[in-house]
Amino acid sequence: MINSFVLAGKISGDIKRIETKSGRVMCAFEFAADYDKGNGYTGKSEHRCKAFGNCCQQILESAIGQGTALVLQGSIETESYEGKNGPAKSNSFIVQGFDIMADDDVPM
């Protein structure tokens, strides 16, 4: 089974640099993308994204931030956590690569 995604959209919040308990550095950010609901309707989805290693370093060192249009590539991870009303599940996208796009290229 292949676990892979490609997603075009824009960074919708601040990029956070996080150091894990093991000393590994990662960055986390929210990413907004439009999708086709059919019959001429579109929706907007928000995704939680993380990047590690060289990809994280490139994101943190680049001039990208909230509103930057990107194409992300990577894998999907499901995380579970305890919510107020019991267990909940959430998807995270593990970013392994990205390309910066011109704003005109993003269908948002």
C-alpha positions, 0 to 999 in steps of 0.5 A: 500500500502506498501512503502518499499525497500531493496538496496545493493551497496556502499556509493559513497560520504561523509556522511553528518550530518545535523541538521534540523530547528526543531533541528532533526539530520539526515544524508544524503549520496549518494549510488550507486547500479548496476541493470540488464538491461537485455541481459547481460548488467548492469547499475549503479544508484545513490540514495540520502539517508537519515537516522534519529533517531537511524539509523542515530546515528548508521551510524554516530558512525560506521566506515562506509564511502565512498566505504563501502558496505551496504544493506539498508532497508527503504521507498521511499519518493518523493521530489519536488524542483524548478530546473533551467528549472522549477519543477523537481522531485527526489526520496529519500530513507529513510533508517531505517536499514542497514547491513554492507557487505563484499566487496566480497558480493556486485555485483559491 
